C-alpha cells in the first residue's frame, strides 16, 4: 500500500466527526461520489463529493497520531472490501433462474432425452436390423 495513494484527513460533521482515510485507488464508478475509510465507524463508506468535500480537512498537528491507527484499521477492512466497480452486477442471486439459464436447462433436458434414446437404440442394435429385414 503506497502512502502516495493515501490521504489522511478529518471529517468535520458535528457528532459524526471522525478521522478518515482516502485511498485514491478505490473507485466508486461514479465521479460524483468517493470512498472514505471512517475510523469511528470502522468501515469504508461511499459519500457524495458535493456534500463531503467541504467538510474534509487535513489532519492538524495534534491529530497526526491518527495516521498509524487509520492505516492499520484501513488495512484490515480493505482486505474484505469490494468496490462497487469490482462487484459483479449482472449475476443472478442464488436460487434465481435467469431466462438464459432456464433456456439452457431446457436444452440440457432435451440432450439427456436424446442421449437416452440413442443409448437405447444402440442397446437394441441387432433387434432393429432383424425387424427391418
N, C-alpha and C positions, 0 to 999 in steps of 0.2 A: 504494500500500500504506500504510494508515494505521497509525501506531505505536500507536494506541489498541487495535487488534485484535491486536497482537503482544505476547507476554510472553517476556522473556529470562530464562533460568534455568540451573541446573546440575543435572544428574542425577548423584547420588552412588550409584554401583553398582560399587564396587571397581575392578577393572581395566577395566571398561566405562564408567567415569565419563566425562561429556562435557558441554560447554556445549550447551544446547538452546534451541530457539525454538518457541513455540506460537503458531500463527495461529488465533485463535478462530473465524474464518470457515470453517475446514476442518471438515467434519462427517463422522464415520465412519458415521453412520446407526445407531449403537448407543450408547446412553447409558453403557454400561459400558466404552467404550474412547475413546481420544483420539489425535490425530495430533501428533507432535512431530518437528521437524527436529533430527536428531542431527548435530552438527558433525563429530565424529570419524568417523562412518560416511558422512557426506555424503549422507544420504537422509532422506526423510520416512517415519517408521515409525509403525505403529499399536501402541499399548500399552494394556494393561488398566489402568483407572483405579485399581483397588484395590491393584495391585502398584506402579505407578509413582508415584502421588501422594505417598506417604510419603518417596520418595527424591528429590523435587524441592525445590529451594530457589531463592530469588532470587540473582542474581549478587552477590558481595561487591565491595568497592571495588577490589581487585586484578583481578578478573575482568571489570569493566566494559569493558575493552578488547575483549572478545569480541563486544560488541554490533554493531559495524560489520561484523566478519567474518561473524557469524551472519546478519545482514540481507543481505549481499551473496551469500553462498553459498546462502541460502534462496531468494533471488530467482531464481537460476539454476535450481535444482532445481524450484521451484514452477511454472515455466512449462511443464514437461513432465509435471507430476503430475496425475493424475485421481483425485480421492477416490472411494472405493467408492460413495458415494451418487450420484456423477455418472457412474458406469460403467453401460453397458447390460448388464443381467444376463440378459436373455432372448433374446439374439441368438445364433443357432447359430454354432459355429465354422466357419471357411471349409472348404468341402468336405463338410460335413454337410448332409443334407436333413431338414428338419422334416417332420412329417406334412402340415402345411398346404401347404408349398412343393411337396411331392411331388404332392399332390392338384391344386394349381394347374398344375403341369407337365403332368399328365394332361389337364386341361381344355384347356390350350393346344394339346396334340397333337390333341385332338378338334376344336378350332376350325380347326386347319390342315387336317385331313382334310375338314371340311365346306367350307372355303373352296376347296379344290382341286376338290371335286365341283361346287360352284356355278360355278366358273370353267370347268370342262369342259362343263357344261350350257349355259352362255352361249355357248361356242365352237361347240357343236353347233347351237344356236339353230334355224335353219330345218330342219335334218335331222329334228329331233324332230317338228316340225309336219307335215312331209311324211309321216312314217311313221304318224302318228295319222289322217290323212285317208283 
